[in-house]
Amino acid sequence: MVLLKLFSLLFLSVIAGSVAVAQGGELTMRQAATFILDAPVRDVAMTPDGRFLYAITENDGALLGYEFDRDMGELTPLANFPLELAAPSYRPTALAMAPSGRILYVAHEGMIGRSLLAPVTIMAVDVSTGSLEFQSMISLPIDGTPLTDITVSGGGDTLVVAGVAGDNVAFIPLESLDPSERIAFTQLEFPEKPAAVAISADSQFVYALLSETGTISAYGFAGVDTGFVPLNDSPFEVSGNAYTPADLALPLNSTELLVAHTGHIQRSLLAPVTIHQINPDGGQLTAAGRFGLPSQTGELNAISSDSTGSYITVVDSGTNTLYILRVNRPAVLPLAPVQIVTITLEPYRTFCSSVGPQLCYVANVDGQETLLYGEIEGFTFEWGTAYELRVRVEPVANPPADASSIRYVLEAVLSQEPVRPDFTFEITVPPMIITPNDDGTFTVLGELNFTCAEAMCAEIEALLSGTDNIELVMRFPEAVSDPLQARLKLER
């Protein structure tokens, strides 16, 4: 049995860097329960109410079952699990939960005996206990390569399976399904075998993840006679400079497609999950946000959610870590077309995390203290100078995943005042963003340059090989061009 240890319930608004969240959509706050597995997991599926979670182990294909306590952030193994669904010639590879939460579909890699038929197991779910009972099995033709993914339409009337008869996605009507007879289905052929597949709640749009190109190929339903046809602008690019897509999830009552990736957000050890808004009319995808999960290896390989997308489950196979994320969607008042605000800036910037580590303005906006993640257009900041600015705030329509939904434009510099040379401030930074320089100084994210007494610098440099955040006290020098003077907040 795969055992899980509850590490902690992380409150992300308090613990910086635990999960970095993109500023620019309404997905601005998350909490995460983090669990360490003793074996790698291949795929996960969550019931629509978020209460039960099922997973397939990578090595032996065992089916695991858990109950998730939302209030306590605890994951408890269900009785009578794991279940052994593997056979000598096949084993589980992908899971799909029916919208009712009463049926779990299990796709298998391999073949039934010596046939070119791959099995899909149908399990009945007890919604009160989470227990599973074998119901039936169907078989689908393959070309010797495995089925790769499985999902169910929003109405629960169509099973969608990737990897059928080669590079095809099959649509299997469930209302008339008779496992004892030959399975009838329609299919779409893709230029490569899709690694993952998702279908919109109304069954009008299908999205297939193509790993080789790092894109999502999308089709729309054009009627019974025509079937599915490629969408305008398809395929859609979802890769980043240092990451590629690995799995998809489309919550039942949501128009947001979730994509888990392998790799990292640039200049970080954060593995990304990107959010893509679905156009309800044309099905096109628009980047709507991105968040990063701390990962040394960056091997996110599976993602699932409840029916609303309020709880998201992500697996990191590289570290055997299971994340269960709670997404808060606070009510957001509509932004006026244009606002003029007064912003005061401290003479320094501080560490913050959005789509990656960065330095943010420490600001007061019309009397409210905050961090500004974006830049102020037309304004050049100088370390050691405090500012009072008049700024125009404008909304941004359809911002990219790594951008804000608002932009700041400088109207006027109302005042600016250099600080005294002995002015100090505190900053806490992860060691990975500090770079030692050849001249004995250090640089934070290519912007904040500092030095220290020889013994203190040796202590700081020793801390760079660790993972704990480093708490520093910075003092401004007399000459503006000189590096800041640093010491450890708690001397060791």
N, C-alpha and C positions, 0 to 999 in steps of 0.2 A: 504494500500500500504506500502511496506517496503521502508523506507527512508534511504538514505545513506549520510553520511557526509564525505567529502574528508578531511582526517586528514593532509596528506602531501605527497609530492613526495620526497622520500628519496633517496639521492645519496649515495650509499653504500660505494663508495670509500672514502667518507668524513665522514659519520656518522658511527662510529665503533659500531658493535653489532646490527645494525638494521636488517640485514640479514647476517648470517654467511655462508660463501661459502667455500666448500672444495677446497683445493689446490691439483691439481692432474689431472685435465681434462682441456679442454679449456673453460669450464663454470666457468670463474673466476671473472666476474663482473656482478652485477645485480642492477637494479633500481626497486623500488616497490612503487606502489600507494596503500595506505592502507585505507580501508573504514570500518566503523562500521555500522552494520545492526541493525534494531530494532526488528528483529525476526530471528530465526535460519533458515538456508538454507540447503536443503537436497542434491541437486545436481546442477551442473552448466554445461553449454555448450556454447562454443564460436564459432562464424562463422570463416571460414578459413582465412579471411582477418583480424581477430581480431577486427573488428569494432563493432559488436553487441554481447551482452552477455545475456543469458537467465538462469533463476534460478527457482527452485521449493522451496517454503517455507515448513518447516517441519510440522508446526501445521495444516494448512488448505489446503495445496497442491496447493496454488495459483501459477500461472506461471507469473514470472516477466520478464520484458524486459528492457535492457539498451543499450545506445550507449556509447562507450568508445573512448575518444579523446586521441590518443597516445601522441600528442605533449604537451597537457596541463595536462595530467594525470587526466582527469575528467570523471566521470561516470554519465550520465544523464538519468533519467527514460524516456522510450519511451511513446508516447501518446497511450491511450486506454489500458494500462496495469494497474493492473494485469488482467490476464485472468482466469476465473474459469473453469477448466477442470474436477474437481472432480464431482462425482455423489454420491448418498446415499450409494452405495455398493463398490465404488472404488475411488482412488485418485492417482495423479501422484507420481512416485517414482524415475524415472531416465530419463535422456535426452540424445539424440544423434543427432549430426548435420551431415547432408549429406556432402560429399566432395565438392559438388557444392555450398554449402551454401544456397540452395534454399528450403530445406526440413528439418524440425525438427521433430524427432520421440520422442514420449513421452510414456514410459512404465508406467503401473499403477499397484498398489497393490490392491488386492481385486478381486471381480468377477462381471461379468455382470449378474445382477439379481441373480437368484438361480443356475445359471450354474456353472460349473467348468472351466470357460473360463475367462481369464484375457485380458483386452483390451490394445491395443497399438494405440495411436492417431497419425495421420499423419497430420502435419501442413505445409502449404506452406509459405515460407519466402519471403517477398519483400526485395530484396537485396539493394534497394535504401533507404528505410525507416526503415527496421527492423520489420515492422508489420507482424503479423501472421494471416493466414486464414485457418479455418478447411478444410481439404481435404477429409479425409476418416478415417475409423477405422477398424482394424483387431483384431481378437481374437485368443488367444493361450491357449491350455489346461494347467491347473495347478493341483496340488494335494492338494489344499487348502492352500498352503504357497505361498507367493508373488513372482512375478518377482523381480529380484534384480538389473539388469543392462541391458543396451542396447548400441550397437555400430553399426557402418556401415563400410563395407569393403572399401578399398581405391578406388576401381572402382565404388563405389556406387551401386553395383549390388546385394549385399547380406546384409541382416539385421541379426545381431547376438544378441540373447537375452538370458540372464542367468536366470535360475529359472523355465524353462519350464518343465512341467510334472515331477516335483520333482527336482532332482539335476542335471538337464541337461542344456546344452547350445544348443540352436536351431539355425540353419542356414536357413534363409528364402530367396529364390530367389526373387528379386524385379522386374526383367524385366517382368515376367509373372504374377505379383501379381494382383489378383482380389478380393477385399475385400468382394464381394458378394458371393464368393465361399469358400469352406473349404480350409484352408491354408495348403499347402504342405511344409514340411521342413524335413531336416535331423538333427540329434542331436548327441551330445557327452554326455556321462554320467560321472559324477565326484563322488569321494567318499564323498563329502559334497556339499551343495549348494554354488556355487561361489558367492562371494560378489561383484565382479566386473569382467569385461571381456574386452579384447582388441584384435584386429586383425591387422596383419601387412598390409602395403599398398598393397602388392602383393597378399594378401589373403593366403599366404603359411603357416603362423604361427598364432596360437591362444594361448592367455595367459589368464588364469583364476586365480583370487585371491581366495585362500582358507583361510578364517579368522582363523579357529580353529587351523591350523598348522602354520599360518604365512608364507605360501609359495606361490609360483606361479607355477601352473601346466601348462605345455606347450605341445602343439601338433603341428605336421607338416603335411601338406597335401601330401599324398603318391599316389595320382592318383584317378581317378573317381571310379574305382572298389574297392579300399581299403579305401579311405577316409582319415580321420585324424588319425595319430598314435602318441603315446607319443614320445617326443624328448629324445635323450640321455641326461643323467644327470638331467632330470626333476623328481620331482619338484625342483625349485630353492629357496634357502633360501634368504629372503629379510628383515627379522626382525633384530632388533638390541637388545642389552642387555636390553634396557628400552623402546622399542617401537615396534609396530606391524603394518602391512600394513592395509590400510583402503580403498584405491581407486587407480585406474589405469588410465593413459592417454597415448596414443601412437599417437603423431602428424603424420599427413598424410604424409608429406615429410621428415620424420626423421626415424632413426634407433635407437632411444633412447626411452626406456620405462620409464615413470615417475611414481613414486609410492609415494602417500601421506600416512603418518603414524599417528597413535595415540601414545602418549607417548612423551618422551623427549630424546634428545641426552644426554648422561651421563654427570652429573655435570653441567647441564645448564638448562635454561628455554627456550630452542629452540626445536620446533617441526620439525621433519625432513621430507624432500622430497628427495628420493634417485633416482639416474639416473642409468639405466642399459642398456648397449650397446647390441644390438641384432646382433648376428653373421649372416650375410646375407646368408651363406651357410647352416648352421645347425640349426639356430634359437635359439641357446643357449644364455643365459644371462650372461653378465659379469659386475660386479659392476664398474661404471665409474665416480661416483661422488656423493656428498651429500651436501645439504645446509639446514640451519635451519631457521625457522621463529619464531620470539619472541611470546611465548604463555604461559600464566600462567597455562592453563589446558591441553595443548597438545592434542587437539581433532581435528586434521585435518581430514576431512571426505569426501571431494570432490575435484577433480582436473580436469582441462580441459586446452586446449591450442588452438592456431591458427594452421594453416596447417604446419608451419615450426618449431614450438616449440620456436619461438622467444618471444611469449607472453604466459605466463602460469597463469592460474587463480586457486587459492587455497582458500578453505573455512575452517575456524576454527569455528566449531559449538559451542565450549565451550565458546568462547568470542564473538560470532556473528561477526567475522571479515572476510572481504573479501580482499585478496591480489591479485593484478595483477602485475606480475613480468615481467620485460623485461630482456631477456637474451642476452648479448652481446657475440659474438664469434669473438674476434679480430684475425687477421691473426697472426699466430705463426710460426716463422722460425723453421725449424727442428733442433733439438739439435745434435751437433756433438757427435759421439759415446763416446768420452771421452774428457773432457776439464780440464785443470789445471788452477785454478784461485787463486788469492791472496785475502784473506778475513781478514779484520780487524774487531774486535768485541769490542764494548763498554764494560765497566766493570759491566754492569747491563743488565737485560732483562726487557722487557716491555709487557704490556697486549696486546693481539691480539685475534682475533676470526677466526677460520677456521671451522672445524666440531664441535667445541665447544670452550669455553674459554680456553686460555693457555697463557704461557709466551714465547715470541719470542726473538731471538737474534736481537740486534740492530747492523746492519752490514754495511760494505762498501765492495762491491764485484767488484774488478777491477775498482775502482773509482766511482762506482754507489751505492748510499745509498739505503738500502732496509731492510726489515724484513725477517729473516730466520725462517720459521715455523717448519722445521724439525730439527732433531739432526744431528750432525756431527760425523760419526762413528769413533771410536778410540780417541775421544777428550772428556776431562772432564773439564767442565767450573766451575770456582770458582768466586763467586761474589766478586767484588772489584779488579779484575785483568783485564787489557786490553790486547788483544791478536792480533798478526798478524800471520796468518796461511797460509800455502800452502795446497790447498784442491783439490781433484780430484772429478769432477762432472760427474756422470754417469746417463744415462736414465734408467727408470724402465719400463719394458714391462708389460702391463695390471695391473697397480697398484690397490690395493683395494680402496673402496670408500672413506675411511678415511686416505688415504696415498698420498704422493706426487708422481709425475711422474718422479722425479729425486732424486738421493741420493748423499749425500756429504760424502766423505771419507778423513780423515786426512792424508796428506802426510808428513807434518813437521810443528812444532811450530817454526816460524821464530823469534818471540820475545814475551815476556810477561812482563808486568810492573804493580806492585800494585799502586793503586791510593792513594793520600794523604787522611788522615782521615777526612778532612772537605769537601771532594768532594760530590756534590749534584746532583741529577737528579729528574725530574718530572715524575710522572706516574699517569694515570687516569684509575680507575678500577670500575666495577660494584660491589655493596655491596655484592651480593650473593657469590662472590668468596673469600671474606675475612672472616677468621675464628678467633674469639677471643679465646685465650688460658687461661688455669687456672692460669698461672703465670703473667697475665696482658699484655702479648704480643699478637701480631696478626700475622697470617700467610696468605699469598696469594697463593692459589692453592698448598699448602703443600711445597712451595719452598722458598718464600721470607718472612723472619721473621723480624718483626719490632716492636719497642716500641715507646713511646712518653711521654711527660710530663703528669702528672696526669690529669690536666684539659683538655688538648688536647685529651687524650685517651677517656675521657668521651664524648667529642663531636663526635669523630670518631665512638664510639660504638653506639651512638644515631642515626647516619646516616645509620647504618647497617640494620635498620628496614625499610628503604625507598627503592626507586627504582632508584633514580638518581645516576649517576656515581659520584665517589668521587675522587677529584683531590688532590694528595698528593705530597709533596716535601720530598725526602729521602736524608739522610746524612749518609755516611759511618762512623762507629765508629773506634776508635784507634785499638782495638783488633779485629782480623778477626773473632773470634768465637762469638763476641757479636752481638745482633740484630741491624739492622739499626735504626736510629732515624728518626721519621716521624712527620710532621706537615701538617695541611691543607694548601693548596696553597692560598686559600682565607679564612682567619680566620673569624669566625662568631661571 
